[in-house]
Amino acid sequence: MKVLGVKEQTLMDHGAVSEDTAREMAAGARSLLGTDTAIAVTGIAGPGGAVPGKPVGLVYIAVADGPRIVVSRNVFEGGRDDVRRSTVSTSLELLEELLRGLL
């Protein structure tokens, strides 16, 4: 909340692992760093941390390019390292698609 400017109400209403939180994180990162683009991720890599409706492997990836922010909901398979690798790979693919104008 303090660093990226995620609203407390967003966390209360949707939780840390949500589309809304990822969107606010990406916007906050872009603003804080003064960059044209930013990527933010929030999720449950496991092995624990799952709650009803939010399984292990659930990851929201937000890519910001100026005022435009695209958020992807993903449920990755495998263990913690697999989820993390898939998150990085998918994040970079989304950024490339956004920069190429494909999103």
Residue pairs with C-beta under 8 A, 6 or more apart in sequence:
1 7
1 8
1 11
3 28
3 32
4 24
4 25
4 28
4 29
4 32
4 40
5 24
5 27
5 28
5 31
5 32
6 21
6 24
6 25
6 28
7 24
10 18
10 20
10 21
10 24
11 21
13 20
14 20
14 21
15 21
15 54
16 42
17 42
17 43
17 44
17 54
17 58
17 59
17 60
18 42
18 60
19 60
19 62
19 71
19 73
21 42
21 60
22 40
22 41
22 42
22 60
22 61
22 62
22 71
23 62
23 69
23 71
25 40
25 42
25 62
26 38
26 39
26 40
26 62
26 63
26 64
26 69
26 71
27 38
27 64
27 69
28 40
29 35
29 38
29 39
29 40
29 64
30 36
30 37
30 38
30 64
36 65
36 66
37 63
37 64
37 65
37 95
37 98
37 99
38 63
38 64
39 61
39 62
39 63
39 64
39 91
39 94
39 95
40 61
40 62
40 64
41 59
41 60
41 61
41 62
41 87
41 91
42 59
42 60
43 57
43 58
43 59
43 60
43 74
43 83
43 87
44 50
44 54
44 55
44 56
44 57
44 58
44 59
45 56
45 57
45 59
45 80
45 83
45 84
45 87
46 56
46 57
46 79
46 80
46 83
47 56
47 79
47 80
48 56
49 56
50 56
50 58
55 75
56 83
57 74
57 75
57 76
57 77
57 78
57 83
58 73
58 74
58 75
59 73
59 74
59 75
59 76
59 83
59 86
59 87
59 90
60 71
60 72
60 73
60 74
61 71
61 72
61 74
61 87
61 90
61 91
61 94
62 69
62 70
62 71
62 72
63 69
63 70
63 71
63 72
63 91
63 94
63 95
63 98
63 103
65 98
65 99
68 98
70 94
70 98
70 103
72 90
72 94
74 86
74 87
74 90
76 82
76 83
76 86
76 87
76 90
77 86
78 86
94 103
97 103
